């Protein structure tokens, strides 16, 4: 392709040289006062100018355009592939996120049920502990009340006995006169003598 382009440009250059030579001879022959742009030579120069500009553009495009457009196409293709890969990754992340959100509702439900079960178990443990504590307190209270009741009964018996003794002593003193006292003393002494023998 490069060889064909070089041959084409070579021919284009020869044609340009030939036209330039023809135009100089035509200009030398034409001495008229007509506008040179409207003459045949002017028309040839316009076409020659067009061919030179178009040929130059074609050469530049052929020489550098192929590499540029291939590189550009390759970068666009690479960008499209990267975008497709990123889109696929984003779609996968979206599906994963949707799946996690769907599982999140289930996990929240499970956590809620587990929390309610734990709360119920803890309430039962606290109630059982409370019942045990109440039972221990009642038992300790019964023991303490029983002990206090026994102590009160003992004290009451002791008080009643001392009151009975005082009352009996007062009653005996009130009924005892000197003769009875002497008789009691004699009876005591005789029993004492009999126990020592």
C-alpha positions in Angstrom: 0.0 0.0 0.0 2.9 2.4 0.8 4.4 1.6 -2.6 1.1 2.4 -4.4 0.8 5.6 -2.5 4.4 6.7 -3.4 3.7 5.9 -7.0 0.5 7.9 -6.9 2.2 10.8 -5.4 5.0 10.6 -7.9 2.6 10.7 -10.7 0.8 13.6 -9.1 4.0 15.5 -8.8 4.8 14.9 -12.6 1.4 16.0 -13.5 1.8 19.2 -11.4 5.2 19.9 -13.1 3.7 19.4 -16.6 0.8 21.7 -15.8 3.1 24.3 -14.5 5.1 24.2 -17.7 2.0 24.4 -19.8 0.7 27.3 -17.9 3.8 29.3 -18.3 3.7 28.9 -22.0 0.0 29.7 -22.1 0.6 32.8 -20.0 3.4 33.9 -22.3 1.1 33.6 -25.3 -1.8 35.3 -23.8 -1.3 39.0 -23.8 -5.0 39.9 -23.7 -6.6 42.0 -21.1 -9.1 39.4 -20.1 -9.1 38.1 -16.5 -6.6 35.3 -16.2 -8.8 33.4 -13.7 -11.5 33.0 -16.3 -9.2 31.6 -18.9 -8.4 28.0 -19.6 -5.1 28.3 -17.8 -6.9 29.7 -14.7 -9.2 26.7 -14.8 -6.2 24.4 -15.0 -4.5 26.1 -12.1 -7.7 25.9 -10.0 -7.8 22.1 -10.7 -4.2 21.8 -10.1 -4.5 23.6 -6.8 -7.4 21.4 -5.8 -5.4 18.3 -6.7 -2.4 19.4 -4.8 -4.4 20.3 -1.6 -6.5 17.1 -1.9 -3.3 15.0 -2.6 -1.5 16.5 0.3 -4.4 15.7 2.6 -4.7 12.2 1.2 -0.9 11.7 1.8 -1.1 13.0 5.3 -4.2 10.8 6.1 -2.6 7.8 4.4 0.7 8.3 6.2 -0.4 9.2 9.7 -4.2 8.6 9.7 -4.0 4.8 9.7 -1.9 4.7 12.8 -4.0 7.4 14.5 -7.3 5.8 13.6 -6.1 2.3 14.5 -4.8 3.5 17.9 -8.0 5.4 18.4 -10.1 2.4 17.5 -8.0 0.2 19.8 -8.4 2.7 22.7 -12.1 2.9 22.1 -12.3 -1.0 22.0 -10.3 -1.2 25.2 -12.5 1.4 26.8 -15.6 -0.5 25.7 -14.2 -3.8 27.1 -13.2 -2.1 30.4 -16.7 -0.5 30.6 -18.3 -3.8 30.0 -16.1 -5.5 32.7 -16.9 -2.7 35.1 -20.6 -2.9 34.3 -20.5 -6.7 34.8 -18.7 -6.1 38.2 -21.3 -3.4 39.1 -24.2 -5.7 38.2 -22.6 -8.5 40.3 -22.2 -6.1 43.2 -25.8 -5.0 42.8 -27.0 -8.6 42.8 -24.9 -9.3 45.9 -26.2 -6.3 47.6 -29.8 -7.2 46.8 -29.2 -10.7 48.1 -27.6 -9.3 51.3 -30.6 -7.0 51.7 -33.0 -10.0 51.2 -31.0 -12.0 53.8 -30.8 -9.0 56.1 -34.6 -9.2 56.6 -34.2 -12.9 57.5 -31.3 -12.2 59.8 -33.2 -9.4 61.5 -36.1 -11.7 62.1 -33.8 -14.4 63.5 -32.1 -11.9 65.7 -35.4 -10.6 66.9 -36.6 -14.2 67.7 -33.3 -15.0 69.4 -33.6 -11.7 71.4 -37.1 -12.5 72.5 -36.1 -16.1 73.4 -33.2 -14.8 75.4 -35.3 -12.1 77.1 -37.9 -14.8 78.0 -35.2 -17.1 79.3 -33.7 -14.2 81.3 -37.1 -13.3 82.7 -37.6 -16.9 83.7 -34.2 -17.0 85.3 -34.9 -13.8 87.2 -38.3 -15.1 88.3 -36.9 -18.4 89.4 -34.1 -16.6 91.2 -36.7 -14.3 92.8 -38.8 -17.3 93.9 -35.8 -19.0 95.3 -34.8 -15.8 97.2 -38.4 -15.4 98.5 -38.4 -19.0 99.6 -35.0 -18.5 101.4 -36.3 -15.3 103.0 -39.5 -17.0 104.1 -37.6 -19.9 105.6 -35.2 -17.6 107.4 -38.1 -15.5 108.6 -39.9 -18.7 109.9 -36.7 -19.8 111.7 -36.2 -16.3 113.1 -39.8 -16.0 114.1 -39.7 -19.5 115.7 -36.5 -18.6 117.6 -38.0 -15.3 118.7 -41.2 -17.1 119.7 -39.3 -19.7 121.7 -37.3 -16.9 123.4 -40.4 -15.0 124.1 -42.1 -18.1 125.6 -39.1 -18.9 127.7 -38.9 -15.3 128.9 -42.7 -15.3 129.5 -42.4 -18.6 131.4 -39.5 -17.1 133.4 -41.5 -14.0 134.1 -44.5 -16.0 135.0 -42.5 -18.2 137.3 -40.9 -15.3 139.0 -44.2 -13.5 139.4 -45.8 -16.8 140.7 -42.9 -17.1 143.2 -43.3 -13.5 144.3 -47.0 -13.9 144.5 -46.7 -17.2 146.4 -44.0 -15.6 148.7 -46.3 -12.7 149.3 -49.2 -15.0 150.0 -47.1 -17.3 152.3 -45.8 -14.2 154.1 -49.3 -12.9 154.6 -50.6 -16.2 156.0 -47.6 -17.1 158.0 -47.4 -16.0 161.5 -44.8 -16.7 164.2 -46.1 -20.1 165.3 -46.2 -21.4 161.8 -42.7 -20.1 161.1 -41.4 -21.8 164.2 -43.1 -25.1 163.2 -41.7 -24.9 159.7 -38.2 -24.2 161.1 -38.4 -27.2 163.4 -39.6 -29.4 160.6 -36.7 -28.2 158.4 -34.2 -28.9 161.2 -35.5 -32.4 161.8 -35.2 -33.3 158.1 -31.8 -31.9 158.1 -30.8 -34.0 161.0 -32.3 -37.1 159.5 -30.4 -36.6 156.2 -27.0 -36.3 157.9 -27.4 -39.6 159.8 
